[in-house]
């Protein structure tokens, strides 16, 4: 089951990292300090994040195959996420870091727990949760680009910012394509509170979303 499309709206202009409208609270200084102290772990986790982001986009395409705009938009996102996955893996190779599993922080599971099971609510929540994760990724890659002590790696992080901003804009646009904008904004505000609460306590292990 899919929701009935309504008129699409223009996505929000990607703001600066400290003023991202989707996010209720900015990232703490403590996370920045933790991240730049453990850059190799952050890079490894970043690789996992790009792979998972591609998988999320593909899963939504398979779940809602009759939603033409969704399928077209998320095909592009999945392709770009896989391109980023390869770029991050090139950085891992340069630094002699082998691909390996990492334990997951409670962030993604905590957001997934808020998603409703019945359609069309599930579709709306899936789009908004994905948008929030992309918005937080944009903010944190920007912070790494600003504070990373290695110039080349900092430049790499900055090069990904525009893509992350575009991705969360696409998820927001899709939500407002298939659902009433007031409904989207109300649910987004609810989920954004949870998202910030999940990051209010710094996870002891450095991760992109910790």
N, CA, C and O of each residue as an XYZ file, in Angstrom:
840
protein
N       0.849     -1.195      0.000
C       0.000      0.000      0.000
C       0.878      1.235      0.000
O       1.856      1.295      0.744
N       0.549      2.212     -0.814
C       1.265      3.486     -0.811
C       0.273      4.620     -0.694
O      -0.903      4.487     -1.031
N       0.782      5.745     -0.205
C      -0.081      6.914     -0.075
C      -0.288      7.549     -1.439
O       0.489      7.315     -2.364
N      -1.313      8.332     -1.561
C      -1.622      9.010     -2.818
C      -0.792     10.269     -2.937
O      -0.793     11.083     -2.013
N      -0.068     10.466     -4.062
C       0.751     11.665     -4.205
C      -0.100     12.931     -4.201
O      -1.225     12.953     -4.702
N       0.469     13.973     -3.622
C      -0.124     15.303     -3.718
C       0.929     16.188     -4.359
O       2.022     15.718     -4.676
N       0.625     17.436     -4.552
C       1.547     18.337     -5.245
C       2.870     18.425     -4.510
O       2.901     18.579     -3.289
N       3.966     18.327     -5.253
C       5.294     18.412     -4.664
C       5.583     19.851     -4.248
O       5.035     20.801     -4.805
N       6.454     19.982     -3.262
C       6.858     21.302     -2.801
C       8.356     21.442     -2.945
O       9.061     20.446     -3.111
N       8.849     22.661     -2.884
C      10.272     22.916     -3.029
C      10.996     22.541     -1.750
O      10.558     22.941     -0.671
N      12.105     21.778     -1.826
C      12.825     21.403     -0.619
C      13.483     22.609      0.016
O      13.740     23.605     -0.662
N      13.759     22.534      1.308
C      14.399     23.658      1.987
C      15.812     23.866      1.470
O      16.490     22.906      1.107
N      16.261     25.117      1.435
C      17.627     25.415      1.045
C      18.580     24.867      2.089
O      18.420     25.164      3.273
N      19.580     24.068      1.684
C      20.509     23.518      2.670
C      21.199     24.630      3.451
O      21.902     25.447      2.857
N      21.013     24.680      4.779
C      21.610     25.721      5.599
C      23.005     25.341      6.058
O      23.523     24.285      5.694
N      23.609     26.202      6.857
C      24.909     25.902      7.424
C      24.757     24.827      8.487
O      23.656     24.632      9.002
N      25.854     24.109      8.836
C      25.741     22.992      9.764
C      25.116     23.333     11.103
O      24.458     22.480     11.700
N      25.299     24.552     11.596
C      24.776     24.898     12.907
C      23.318     25.351     12.856
O      22.713     25.597     13.900
N      22.743     25.464     11.651
C      21.370     25.946     11.564
C      20.488     25.020     10.726
O      19.534     25.474     10.094
N      20.802     23.737     10.720
C      20.003     22.801      9.950
C      18.621     22.705     10.572
O      18.467     22.308     11.727
N      17.634     23.070      9.798
C      16.274     23.194     10.320
C      15.736     21.875     10.848
O      14.971     21.860     11.813
N      16.125     20.778     10.233
C      15.596     19.479     10.638
C      16.023     19.089     12.055
O      15.303     18.355     12.732
N      17.171     19.563     12.507
C      17.777     19.076     13.739
C      17.399     19.966     14.923
O      17.490     21.192     14.851
N      16.979     19.335     15.998
C      16.567     20.080     17.179
C      17.757     20.634     17.964
O      17.680     21.721     18.538
N      18.864     19.873     17.983
C      20.040     20.288     18.738
C      21.297     20.070     17.900
O      21.391     19.079     17.177
N      22.263     20.985     17.988
C      23.520     20.784     17.257
C      24.387     19.728     17.925
O      24.195     19.399     19.095
N      25.323     19.213     17.183
C      26.282     18.251     17.720
C      27.154     18.914     18.781
O      27.516     20.085     18.662
N      27.485     18.156     19.810
C      28.284     18.690     20.915
C      29.765     18.778     20.541
O      30.252     18.066     19.664
N      30.454     19.673     21.235
C      31.905     19.783     21.070
C      32.588     18.490     21.466
O      33.618     18.124     20.899
N      32.012     17.794     22.446
C      32.599     16.534     22.912
C      32.673     15.514     21.781
O      33.649     14.769     21.684
N      31.638     15.473     20.915
C      31.684     14.531     19.803
C      32.807     14.908     18.836
O      33.532     14.033     18.363
N      32.955     16.183     18.543
C      34.003     16.618     17.619
C      35.370     16.210     18.157
O      36.208     15.703     17.411
N      35.594     16.430     19.444
C      36.877     16.074     20.049
C      37.105     14.570     19.989
O      38.211     14.112     19.700
N      36.054     13.806     20.262
C      36.174     12.350     20.209
C      36.480     11.878     18.787
O      37.317     11.000     18.581
N      35.792     12.473     17.814
C      35.943     12.046     16.430
C      37.344     12.319     15.891
O      37.948     11.439     15.279
N      37.863     13.508     16.107
C      39.168     13.843     15.530
C      40.302     13.126     16.262
O      41.421     13.056     15.755
N      40.019     12.600     17.436
C      41.013     11.808     18.157
C      41.035     10.366     17.668
O      41.999      9.640     17.911
N      39.973      9.950     16.977
C      39.855      8.567     16.503
C      39.458      8.564     15.021
O      38.448      7.968     14.645
N      40.245      9.223     14.200
C      39.874      9.388     12.801
C      39.802      8.062     12.047
O      38.964      7.906     11.159
N      40.660      7.111     12.385
C      40.628      5.833     11.680
C      39.313      5.097     11.950
O      38.732      4.510     11.037
N      38.851      5.128     13.182
C      37.582      4.483     13.517
C      36.423      5.205     12.843
O      35.493      4.570     12.346
N      36.481      6.524     12.827
C      35.435      7.308     12.171
C      35.373      6.981     10.690
O      34.283      6.853     10.133
N      36.518      6.845     10.046
C      36.539      6.495      8.628
C      35.937      5.111      8.393
O      35.172      4.917      7.448
N      36.276      4.160      9.243
C      35.717      2.814      9.096
C      34.206      2.849      9.284
O      33.466      2.231      8.519
N      33.751      3.572     10.300
C      32.305      3.675     10.520
C      31.630      4.412      9.368
O      30.513      4.073      8.977
N      32.309      5.418      8.828
C      31.762      6.163      7.686
C      31.522      5.223      6.510
O      30.512      5.338      5.815
N      32.448      4.297      6.287
C      32.265      3.311      5.224
C      30.985      2.510      5.438
O      30.200      2.313      4.511
N      30.787      2.052      6.665
C      29.566      1.302      6.968
C      28.324      2.165      6.763
O      27.306      1.683      6.268
N      28.407      3.439      7.144
C      27.248      4.336      7.007
C      26.853      4.518      5.542
O      25.667      4.518      5.215
N      27.838      4.673      4.663
C      27.532      4.859      3.246
C      26.886      3.597      2.668
O      25.938      3.681      1.887
N      27.397      2.446      3.050
C      26.814      1.177      2.565
C      25.382      1.023      3.067
O      24.493      0.635      2.308
N      25.159      1.326      4.344
C      23.811      1.201      4.907
C      22.851      2.203      4.272
O      21.684      1.885      4.041
N      23.334      3.406      3.992
C      22.474      4.417      3.379
C      22.014      3.981      1.997
O      20.866      4.212      1.619
N      22.914      3.347      1.239
C      22.520      2.808     -0.066
C      21.469      1.715      0.110
O      20.507      1.637     -0.655
N      21.659      0.876      1.120
C      20.701     -0.198      1.375
C      19.330      0.319      1.772
O      18.314     -0.239      1.357
N      19.287      1.378      2.570
C      18.010      1.972      2.970
C      17.253      2.474      1.752
O      16.057      2.219      1.609
N      17.949      3.186      0.874
C      17.301      3.707     -0.337
C      16.764      2.565     -1.203
O      15.653      2.649     -1.726
N      17.539      1.520     -1.348
C      17.106      0.396     -2.167
C      15.925     -0.337     -1.542
O      15.004     -0.749     -2.247
N      15.948     -0.499     -0.231
C      14.834     -1.171      0.438
C      13.524     -0.407      0.264
O      12.466     -1.010      0.085
N      13.601      0.922      0.318
C      12.396      1.728      0.102
C      11.897      1.598     -1.330
O      10.690      1.585     -1.570
N      12.815      1.503     -2.275
C      12.420      1.305     -3.677
C      11.676     -0.022     -3.843
O      10.672     -0.091     -4.553
N      12.168     -1.064     -3.191
C      11.531     -2.373     -3.310
C      10.191     -2.417     -2.582
O       9.278     -3.135     -2.989
N      10.079     -1.641     -1.497
C       8.851     -1.662     -0.709
C       7.727     -0.894     -1.397
O       6.554     -1.248     -1.274
N       8.096      0.163     -2.125
C       7.087      1.012     -2.764
C       7.366      1.128     -4.271
O       7.590      2.236     -4.759
N       7.357      0.035     -5.007
C       7.740      0.061     -6.421
C       6.793      0.841     -7.311
O       7.190      1.273     -8.394
N       5.536      1.036     -6.882
C       4.583      1.776     -7.707
C       4.661      3.286     -7.488
O       3.986      4.049     -8.179
N       5.475      3.716     -6.536
C       5.647      5.153     -6.281
C       6.781      5.660     -7.178
O       7.953      5.632     -6.803
N       6.401      6.121     -8.364
C       7.380      6.389     -9.419
C       8.412      7.431     -9.002
O       9.611      7.220     -9.181
N       7.964      8.532     -8.458
C       8.905      9.595     -8.077
C       9.869      9.096     -7.006
O      11.059      9.406     -7.055
N       9.376      8.337     -6.050
C      10.222      7.784     -5.007
C      11.302      6.883     -5.607
O      12.478      6.998     -5.262
N      10.893      5.989     -6.505
C      11.845      5.051     -7.100
C      12.931      5.795     -7.878
O      14.113      5.477     -7.755
N      12.533      6.774     -8.668
C      13.517      7.520     -9.462
C      14.482      8.291     -8.560
O      15.692      8.286     -8.789
N      13.952      8.939     -7.556
C      14.792      9.748     -6.664
C      15.747      8.884     -5.855
O      16.920      9.225     -5.704
N      15.252      7.777     -5.338
C      16.084      6.943     -4.478
C      17.061      6.086     -5.268
O      18.074      5.649     -4.723
N      16.777      5.837     -6.545
C      17.773      5.192     -7.394
C      19.033      6.053     -7.464
O      20.150      5.547     -7.356
N      18.843      7.340     -7.642
C      19.983      8.260     -7.715
C      20.730      8.315     -6.390
O      21.960      8.339     -6.367
N      19.980      8.335     -5.278
C      20.632      8.374     -3.968
C      21.438      7.102     -3.736
O      22.584      7.173     -3.293
N      20.855      5.938     -4.031
C      21.558      4.671     -3.819
C      22.859      4.632     -4.614
O      23.890      4.188     -4.109
N      22.805      5.093     -5.845
C      24.016      5.103     -6.676
C      25.084      6.013     -6.073
O      26.261      5.656     -6.030
N      24.668      7.183     -5.610
C      25.634      8.124     -5.059
C      26.206      7.629     -3.738
O      27.391      7.821     -3.466
N      25.376      6.993     -2.914
C      25.868      6.444     -1.655
C      26.918      5.361     -1.917
O      27.915      5.286     -1.199
N      26.708      4.531     -2.926
C      27.687      3.500     -3.253
C      28.979      4.115     -3.786
O      30.066      3.591     -3.540
N      28.862      5.224     -4.514
C      30.060      5.932     -4.965
C      30.843      6.464     -3.757
O      32.071      6.386     -3.723
N      30.128      6.998     -2.782
C      30.786      7.496     -1.574
C      31.410      6.343     -0.783
O      32.489      6.491     -0.210
N      30.731      5.207     -0.755
C      31.257      4.010     -0.102
C      32.622      3.655     -0.684
O      33.558      3.354      0.057
N      32.733      3.691     -1.998
C      34.002      3.384     -2.650
C      35.056      4.433     -2.323
O      36.214      4.083     -2.098
N      34.684      5.708     -2.292
C      35.650      6.765     -1.987
C      36.183      6.636     -0.561
O      37.380      6.797     -0.322
N      35.293      6.346      0.377
C      35.745      6.163      1.760
C      36.652      4.940      1.853
O      37.649      4.961      2.575
N      36.315      3.886      1.136
C      37.148      2.681      1.159
C      38.541      2.950      0.584
O      39.517      2.323      0.997
N      38.633      3.871     -0.357
C      39.946      4.249     -0.868
C      40.788      4.915      0.219
O      41.996      4.697      0.310
N      40.123      5.733      1.045
C      40.834      6.332      2.181
C      41.262      5.257      3.172
O      42.359      5.338      3.723
N      40.441      4.275      3.407
C      40.825      3.180      4.301
C      42.048      2.454      3.766
O      42.958      2.123      4.526
N      42.074      2.206      2.466
C      43.218      1.525      1.858
C      44.498      2.339      2.036
O      45.553      1.794      2.362
N      44.393      3.645      1.820
C      45.578      4.501      1.967
C      46.154      4.441      3.377
O      47.366      4.534      3.568
N      45.278      4.285      4.354
C      45.704      4.303      5.750
C      45.948      2.899      6.295
O      46.264      2.730      7.473
N      45.799      1.887      5.429
C      46.045      0.513      5.861
C      45.008     -0.013      6.829
O      45.318     -0.831      7.695
N      43.769      0.457      6.686
C      42.694      0.032      7.585
C      41.836     -1.005      6.861
O      41.279     -0.725      5.800
N      41.735     -2.177      7.427
C      40.946     -3.236      6.809
C      39.471     -3.048      7.118
O      39.105     -2.619      8.213
N      38.620     -3.373      6.140
C      37.186     -3.363      6.403
C      36.873     -4.396      7.470
O      37.286     -5.551      7.369
N      36.152     -3.980      8.480
C      35.840     -4.872      9.599
C      34.536     -4.412     10.222
O      34.185     -3.236     10.119
N      33.815     -5.308     10.863
C      32.566     -4.907     11.517
C      32.826     -4.010     12.722
O      33.878     -4.084     13.358
N      31.857     -3.171     13.017
C      31.879     -2.333     14.211
C      30.547     -2.485     14.929
O      29.505     -2.641     14.293
N      30.583     -2.439     16.242
C      29.327     -2.458     16.994
C      28.560     -1.177     16.713
O      29.155     -0.110     16.562
N      27.243     -1.284     16.642
C      26.414     -0.126     16.309
C      26.010      0.632     17.574
O      25.643      0.013     18.573
N      26.075      1.959     17.542
C      25.531      2.745     18.650
C      24.009      2.658     18.630
O      23.446      2.157     17.657
N      23.330      3.128     19.667
C      21.863      2.991     19.725
C      21.098      3.929     18.804
O      19.868      3.890     18.782
N      21.776      4.751     18.061
C      21.138      5.806     17.268
C      20.128      5.258     16.266
O      18.942      5.576     16.354
N      20.572      4.448     15.324
C      19.680      3.976     14.258
C      18.558      3.104     14.814
O      17.404      3.229     14.403
N      18.899      2.226     15.747
C      17.871      1.361     16.336
C      16.844      2.178     17.106
O      15.656      1.853     17.110
N      17.309      3.246     17.762
C      16.386      4.093     18.506
C      15.417      4.820     17.599
O      14.243      4.969     17.936
N      15.894      5.272     16.457
C      15.005      5.920     15.487
C      14.047      4.911     14.857
O      12.863      5.194     14.678
N      14.567      3.746     14.526
C      13.723      2.713     13.920
C      12.597      2.300     14.864
O      11.501      1.965     14.414
N      12.857      2.323     16.152
C      11.841      1.943     17.130
C      10.662      2.911     17.145
O       9.574      2.562     17.602
N      10.879      4.126     16.645
C       9.812      5.131     16.603
C       8.932      5.001     15.363
O       7.884      5.641     15.277
N       9.345      4.188     14.417
C       8.614      4.093     13.157
C       7.368      3.234     13.322
O       7.415      2.150     13.904
N       6.267      3.730     12.808
C       4.990      3.017     12.895
C       4.919      1.912     11.844
O       5.512      2.026     10.772
N       4.199      0.859     12.154
C       4.187     -0.331     11.300
C       3.128     -0.305     10.204
O       3.300     -0.939      9.163
N       2.038      0.418     10.426
C       0.931      0.405      9.475
C       1.121      1.471      8.394
O       1.572      2.585      8.661
N       0.765      1.093      7.178
C       0.808      2.046      6.072
C      -0.443      2.925      6.081
O      -1.504      2.454      6.492
N      -0.359      4.170      5.647
C       0.815      4.816      5.030
C       1.782      5.459      6.027
O       2.766      6.080      5.627
N       1.495      5.305      7.352
C       2.374      5.920      8.356
C       3.806      5.404      8.250
O       4.764      6.148      8.459
N       3.935      4.129      7.925
C       5.270      3.553      7.817
C       6.076      4.239      6.727
O       7.267      4.500      6.898
N       5.441      4.525      5.626
C       6.132      5.204      4.524
C       6.597      6.593      4.953
O       7.741      6.974      4.706
N       5.719      7.336      5.588
C       6.076      8.679      6.037
C       7.243      8.618      7.021
O       8.217      9.357      6.877
N       7.147      7.750      8.009
C       8.204      7.663      9.013
C       9.526      7.217      8.399
O      10.587      7.699      8.794
N       9.469      6.306      7.440
C      10.692      5.841      6.784
C      11.400      6.988      6.068
O      12.621      7.120      6.153
N      10.638      7.807      5.372
C      11.223      8.939      4.656
C      11.801      9.971      5.618
O      12.884     10.508      5.383
N      11.082     10.245      6.696
C      11.539     11.281      7.625
C      12.726     10.821      8.455
O      13.643     11.605      8.704
N      12.727      9.580      8.882
C      13.883      9.061      9.616
C      15.118      9.084      8.722
O      16.200      9.471      9.164
N      14.960      8.671      7.468
C      16.088      8.716      6.533
C      16.568     10.146      6.336
O      17.772     10.396      6.273
N      15.631     11.086      6.239
C      16.006     12.483      6.083
C      16.755     13.022      7.285
O      17.722     13.768      7.133
N      16.314     12.648      8.485
C      16.999     13.095      9.698
C      18.422     12.549      9.771
O      19.351     13.270     10.134
N      18.586     11.288      9.427
C      19.924     10.696      9.454
C      20.837     11.403      8.456
O      21.997     11.676      8.763
N      20.326     11.698      7.274
C      21.120     12.405      6.269
C      21.448     13.825      6.730
O      22.548     14.321      6.486
N      20.497     14.476      7.394
C      20.751     15.826      7.898
C      21.848     15.812      8.950
O      22.727     16.674      8.948
N      21.798     14.832      9.849
C      22.839     14.739     10.874
C      24.183     14.397     10.239
O      25.220     14.901     10.670
N      24.169     13.547      9.222
C      25.415     13.223      8.516
C      26.013     14.477      7.891
O      27.219     14.707      7.977
N      25.169     15.282      7.265
C      25.636     16.529      6.670
C      26.297     17.408      7.723
O      27.385     17.940      7.501
N      25.645     17.561      8.858
C      26.184     18.405      9.915
C      27.530     17.880     10.407
O      28.471     18.650     10.600
N      27.615     16.583     10.605
C      28.839     16.029     11.199
C      29.989     15.956     10.209
O      31.141     16.142     10.600
N      29.714     15.695      8.959
C      30.786     15.746      7.972
C      31.305     17.177      7.826
O      32.498     17.393      7.612
N      30.403     18.145      7.942
C      30.831     19.546      7.904
C      31.747     19.863      9.077
O      32.745     20.565      8.917
N      31.412     19.352     10.247
C      32.248     19.586     11.427
C      33.613     18.918     11.273
O      34.635     19.483     11.663
N      33.623     17.720     10.707
C      34.902     17.066     10.446
C      35.708     17.864      9.417
O      36.927     17.991      9.535
N      35.024     18.390      8.422
C      35.706     19.210      7.430
C      36.314     20.469      8.030
O      37.342     20.955      7.560
N      35.678     20.992      9.067
C      36.166     22.208      9.716
C      37.298     21.923     10.699
O      38.225     22.723     10.824
N      37.231     20.785     11.400
C      38.119     20.556     12.540
C      39.151     19.456     12.348
O      40.061     19.320     13.165
N      39.030     18.677     11.296
C      39.999     17.604     11.063
C      41.400     18.199     10.902
O      41.586     19.112     10.099
N      42.381     17.702     11.646
C      43.729     18.280     11.573
C      44.506     17.882     10.327
O      45.587     18.418     10.083
N      43.980     16.950      9.530
C      44.659     16.511      8.306
C      44.011     17.214      7.112
O      42.862     16.922      6.781
N      44.716     18.124      6.467
C      44.102     18.956      5.404
C      43.431     18.161      4.294
O      42.325     18.506      3.878
N      44.072     17.109      3.808
C      43.486     16.349      2.699
C      42.218     15.634      3.124
O      41.247     15.585      2.369
N      42.221     15.085      4.315
C      41.028     14.396      4.808
C      39.919     15.396      5.097
O      38.748     15.123      4.833
N      40.282     16.549      5.635
C      39.289     17.598      5.870
C      38.641     18.027      4.551
O      37.428     18.227      4.484
N      39.444     18.164      3.523
C      38.921     18.535      2.203
C      37.971     17.467      1.684
O      36.946     17.785      1.080
N      38.303     16.212      1.914
C      37.431     15.117      1.489
C      36.071     15.203      2.171
O      35.035     15.066      1.519
N      36.073     15.429      3.469
C      34.802     15.554      4.188
C      33.970     16.707      3.634
O      32.759     16.577      3.451
N      34.615     17.814      3.374
C      33.885     18.963      2.846
C      33.303     18.668      1.464
O      32.251     19.192      1.099
N      33.995     17.829      0.705
C      33.516     17.517     -0.647
C      32.220     16.707     -0.631
O      31.501     16.672     -1.629
N      31.921     16.061      0.487
C      30.706     15.243      0.585
C      29.506     16.011      1.122
O      28.381     15.515      1.068
N      29.728     17.200      1.631
C      28.658     17.941      2.314
C      27.470     18.235      1.408
O      26.321     18.071      1.819
N      27.735     18.665      0.187
C      26.635     19.044     -0.707
C      25.739     17.845     -1.002
O      24.518     17.979     -1.080
N      26.349     16.675     -1.166
C      25.563     15.473     -1.439
C      24.663     15.131     -0.269
O      23.490     14.807     -0.457
N      25.209     15.203      0.949
C      24.404     14.877      2.126
C      23.241     15.858      2.265
O      22.128     15.458      2.607
N      23.492     17.121      2.004
C      22.423     18.120      2.070
C      21.348     17.832      1.027
O      20.152     17.928      1.305
N      21.792     17.478     -0.172
C      20.832     17.155     -1.229
C      19.997     15.928     -0.866
O      18.801     15.876     -1.152
N      20.633     14.948     -0.239
C      19.912     13.724      0.117
C      18.801     13.995      1.128
O      17.681     13.513      0.959
N      19.099     14.758      2.171
C      18.017     14.988      3.133
C      16.936     15.881      2.539
O      15.771     15.786      2.924
N      17.315     16.752      1.598
C      16.298     17.532      0.903
C      15.392     16.666      0.051
O      14.192     16.923     -0.045
N      15.959     15.637     -0.570
C      15.157     14.725     -1.395
C      14.174     13.936     -0.534
O      13.010     13.779     -0.900
N      14.640     13.446      0.600
C      13.722     12.702      1.474
C      12.580     13.598      1.959
O      11.435     13.157      2.052
N      12.898     14.853      2.267
C      11.847     15.787      2.701
C      10.867     16.056      1.560
O       9.654     16.087      1.766
N      11.403     16.248      0.364
C      10.551     16.494     -0.798
C       9.634     15.299     -1.064
O       8.452     15.476     -1.361
N      10.170     14.100     -0.959
C       9.343     12.907     -1.171
C       8.233     12.829     -0.125
O       7.097     12.479     -0.445
N       8.560     13.151      1.109
C       7.529     13.130      2.154
C       6.405     14.107      1.824
O       5.229     13.784      1.991
N       6.765     15.296      1.357
C       5.740     16.289      1.044
C       5.078     16.035     -0.302
O       4.071     16.667     -0.622
N       5.626     15.122     -1.091
C       4.978     14.701     -2.332
C       3.822     13.747     -2.044
O       2.775     13.815     -2.689
N       4.017     12.869     -1.085
C       3.037     11.822     -0.826
C       2.146     12.097      0.386
O       1.181     11.373      0.628
N       2.472     13.145      1.147
C       1.706     13.434      2.359
C       1.485     14.938      2.488
O       2.238     15.737      1.933
N       0.449     15.309      3.225
C       0.153     16.706      3.489
C       1.314     17.358      4.245
O       1.863     16.762      5.172
N       1.681     18.559      3.859
C       2.860     19.201      4.438
C       2.719     19.427      5.947
O       3.692     19.271      6.685
N       1.541     19.785      6.405
C       1.353     19.986      7.853
C       1.590     18.685      8.603
O       2.213     18.680      9.665
N       1.096     17.588      8.055
C       1.317     16.280      8.658
C       2.807     15.931      8.686
O       3.312     15.398      9.674
N       3.497     16.237      7.596
C       4.932     15.973      7.517
C       5.679     16.774      8.580
O       6.513     16.223      9.300
N       5.387     18.055      8.682
C       6.105     18.900      9.631
C       5.854     18.483     11.073
O       6.769     18.512     11.896
N       4.630     18.099     11.384
C       4.309     17.673     12.743
C       5.064     16.392     13.106
O       5.637     16.286     14.190
N       5.057     15.435     12.201
C       5.740     14.180     12.490
C       7.251     14.372     12.500
O       7.947     13.749     13.302
N       7.762     15.219     11.625
C       9.196     15.501     11.606
C       9.645     16.101     12.932
O      10.699     15.733     13.452
N       8.862     17.018     13.484
C       9.208     17.637     14.763
C       9.268     16.589     15.872
O      10.152     16.637     16.728
N       8.331     15.644     15.857
C       8.317     14.588     16.869
C       9.555     13.703     16.757
O      10.197     13.393     17.760
N       9.879     13.306     15.548
C      11.023     12.425     15.345
C      12.345     13.150     15.603
O      13.307     12.540     16.070
N      12.393     14.447     15.301
C      13.625     15.212     15.515
C      13.958     15.326     16.993
O      15.131     15.346     17.366
N      12.940     15.399     17.833
C      13.175     15.434     19.283
C      13.835     14.135     19.729
O      14.804     14.153     20.488
N      13.314     13.021     19.262
C      13.889     11.717     19.604
C      15.320     11.619     19.090
O      16.209     11.132     19.788
N      15.533     12.089     17.854
C      16.868     12.028     17.259
C      17.889     12.766     18.115
O      18.984     12.255     18.355
N      17.544     13.947     18.571
C      18.468     14.714     19.400
C      18.672     14.066     20.763
O      19.778     14.083     21.304
N      17.613     13.499     21.316
C      17.738     12.827     22.613
C      18.676     11.625     22.524
O      19.424     11.343     23.460
N      18.630     10.931     21.413
C      19.514      9.774     21.243
C      20.989     10.171     21.211
O      21.860      9.363     21.531
N      21.264     11.407     20.827
C      22.640     11.884     20.758
C      23.023     12.754     21.956
O      24.125     13.300     21.999
N      22.123     12.883     22.918
C      22.382     13.777     24.054
C      23.473     13.241     24.979
O      24.133     14.012     25.677
N      23.664     11.918     24.984
C      24.731     11.293     25.756
C      25.763     10.732     24.789
O      25.427      9.921     23.926
N      26.998     11.148     24.922
C      28.041     10.714     23.993
C      28.307      9.221     24.159
O      28.583      8.744     25.260
N      28.220      8.499     23.053
C      28.521      7.071     23.073
C      30.014      6.881     23.342
O      30.833      7.621     22.796
N      30.380      5.908     24.169
C      31.810      5.756     24.490
C      32.688      5.378     23.316
O      33.899      5.597     23.356
N      32.096      4.807     22.260
C      32.877      4.432     21.091
C      32.611      5.434     19.962
O      31.452      5.706     19.647
N      33.670      5.990     19.345
C      33.478      7.008     18.299
C      32.789      6.429     17.076
O      33.199      5.400     16.539
N      31.726      7.116     16.642
C      30.985      6.747     15.457
C      30.481      8.033     14.791
O      30.430      9.085     15.429
N      30.115      7.948     13.526
C      29.526      9.114     12.857
C      28.248      9.540     13.562
O      28.008     10.735     13.732
N      27.426      8.582     13.973
C      26.183      8.873     14.693
C      26.279      8.294     16.102
O      25.697      7.251     16.399
N      27.015      8.981     16.957
C      27.185      8.486     18.326
C      27.045      9.622     19.323
O      27.157      9.403     20.529
